[in-house]
């Protein structure tokens, strides 16, 4: 009984960690490739358009990672 529960749980944890690492790397890469400070533009300058674009990119990246993990 434990075997039928442990294997899917372990696979879920591994895939979750892998997805989080890929997502963090993608976000870090976006932050480094931008020719300006994302934090300054969104927080200090109140650039709503940039916040919407960044949110869209984050959602798109999350959907691609989830689809790749799910198969």
C-alpha positions in Angstrom: 0.0 0.0 0.0 2.8 2.4 0.9 4.5 1.8 -2.5 1.4 2.9 -4.4 1.3 6.2 -2.5 5.0 7.0 -2.2 5.9 6.8 -5.9 3.4 9.3 -7.1 4.1 11.6 -4.2 7.9 11.5 -4.9 7.3 12.1 -8.6 5.1 15.1 -7.7 7.7 16.6 -5.4 10.5 16.1 -8.0 8.5 17.6 -10.8 7.3 20.5 -8.6 10.9 21.4 -7.6 12.1 21.0 -11.2 9.3 23.4 -12.4 10.1 25.9 -9.7 13.8 25.9 -10.6 13.1 26.3 -14.3 10.6 29.1 -13.6 13.1 30.9 -11.3 15.8 30.6 -14.0 13.5 32.0 -16.6 12.5 34.9 -14.4 16.2 35.6 -13.5 17.0 35.6 -17.3 14.2 38.0 -18.1 15.4 40.3 -15.3 19.0 40.2 -16.6 18.0 40.7 -20.3 15.9 43.8 -19.7 17.8 47.0 -20.4 16.3 48.6 -17.3 15.6 47.8 -13.7 12.2 45.9 -13.6 11.8 46.6 -9.9 12.4 50.4 -10.3 10.1 50.6 -13.3 7.2 48.8 -11.6 7.5 49.9 -8.0 9.0 53.4 -8.1 7.8 54.6 -11.5 4.4 52.9 -11.3 4.7 51.5 -14.8 1.5 49.5 -15.0 2.0 48.5 -18.6 5.3 46.8 -17.7 3.7 45.1 -14.8 1.0 43.7 -17.1 3.6 42.5 -19.7 5.7 40.9 -16.9 2.6 39.2 -15.5 1.7 37.8 -19.0 5.3 36.5 -19.5 5.2 34.9 -16.1 1.9 33.2 -16.8 3.1 32.1 -20.3 6.3 30.6 -18.8 4.3 28.8 -16.1 1.9 27.3 -18.7 4.8 26.1 -20.9 6.5 24.5 -17.9 3.3 22.8 -16.7 2.6 21.5 -20.2 6.2 20.2 -20.5 6.0 18.4 -17.1 2.5 17.0 -17.6 3.4 15.6 -21.0 
